[in-house]
Amino acid sequence: MKLDDFIDKIFSKYKGRKFRIQFWNGVKRTYGTEDTDRFFTIIFKTKDALRKIIFKGSKGFGEAYMNRDIEIEGDLADCVSLTSEPYFKLFRPTFREKLKYLKLFLQNRNTLRGSKRNIHSHYDLGNDFYKLWLDKNMQYTCAYFDYPEQGLDDAQLNKMEYICRKLEFKTGETVLETGSGWGGFAIYAAKKYGVKIKSYNISHEQVVCAKEWAKKEGLTDKVEFIEDDYRNAEGVYDKFVSIGMLEHVGLDNYQTFSDIIFKHLKDKGLGLIHSITRLYPEPTDSFTATYIFPGALIPALSEIIPVLEKNRFTIVDIDNLRLHYARTLYFWRENFEKNIEKVGNMFDDRFIRMWRVYLSGAMTSFSDGPMTLSQILITRGKLNNVRLNRRAFYDEKYKDPHWNYWT
């Protein structure tokens, strides 16, 4: 059977939104039944490009796009989001693909040495690169929008403030942070709330930036950035926070992560985990695991909550910011494209196209796919003198009475 006929057979029963395929011989065929404004055409320049997608899935698509063996007319995001439609759930990973996932997992395990190598491959691309498309506070995690039209800078400030309120920071409290990024949250919290933060990170580029920033702000007495693995943390703290790091911990280290929180958080201390989560357990797709985040795994809540339960943490609150992350990625993608000439001066065409696939796929994985963003607020032990009204998370002027049941 010819490849184009094979594709016809696959999509003969597809009833979703319309799209077009243009084959290497110039033949164009339209599939789907729903007329939408998300129409696109995928142009195959060679038979090999189609074979790659058939046999290698997302990795094959990414490689073909990176090598210009395929082009997209329309929005790349609409193309990569197509696999989120229910019809494509019929195509489960083969045994061979599962073996490839296992191989990637074994190659990129998050041991002390492996974690540093994995983080270096993504976060140490150069601070100047990330400054082109992140907000002014260099927040590489989900923002929090008061309204859809709000700008990224303000939305990221909202996110940091939102977390500070949930953790009820008070002047002089000590905080353990695992995964500092470029230091924006620690600096914000120390500056506004007067807390003292010790922050661990294994990205050299980020730690250098964070230390320089803290020195510039005159906060070196309140913020300490340490270039080391979270598993080597020392001390006991009033509060714990981790923003966008759990995705890099790895399934086999979730219990260790929970144990670290338990070991270093005071009794009745509050902790917050801010992490991408997914609706169900599944391996990282092969394109992302190979080219973007080696060693990364997006956890399901069903994988996180049990390890917290083993340490008898109390779950105070769980928040789902799924659409906030889709909007965040919309801004990142827009900023990336606005600065594409500058990106091109830093990296080659293949890198640019690789990141287009990544940013487009990430955006639509929140809007159309299985990704969510969870903020999990926990306490070590029974903390009765805690906010009983979520309004305090949103309204700075509202003073929660912190009722105690027995009073």
Secondary structure, DSSP 4 states (H G I P E B T S, - for coil): --HHHHHHHHTTT--SB-EEEE-TTS-EEEE-SB--TT--EEEESSHHHHHHHHHHHHHHHHHHHHTTSEEEES-HHHHHGGGGSGGGGG-PPPHHHHHHHHHHHHHT--SHHHHHHHHHHHHTS-HHHHHTTS-TT---S----SSTT--HHHHHHHHHHHHHHHHT--TT-EEEEE--TTSHHHHHHHHHH--EEEEEE--HHHHHHHHHHHHHHT-TTTEEEEES-GGG--S-EEEEEEES-GGGT-GGGHHHHHHHHHHHEEEEEEEEEEEEEESS--PPPHHIIIII-TT--PPBHHHHHHHHHHTTEEEEEEEE-HHHHHHHHHHHHHHHHHTHHHHHHHS-HHHHHHHHHHHHHHHHHHHTSSEEEEEEEEEES---SS---THHHH-TT-------TT-
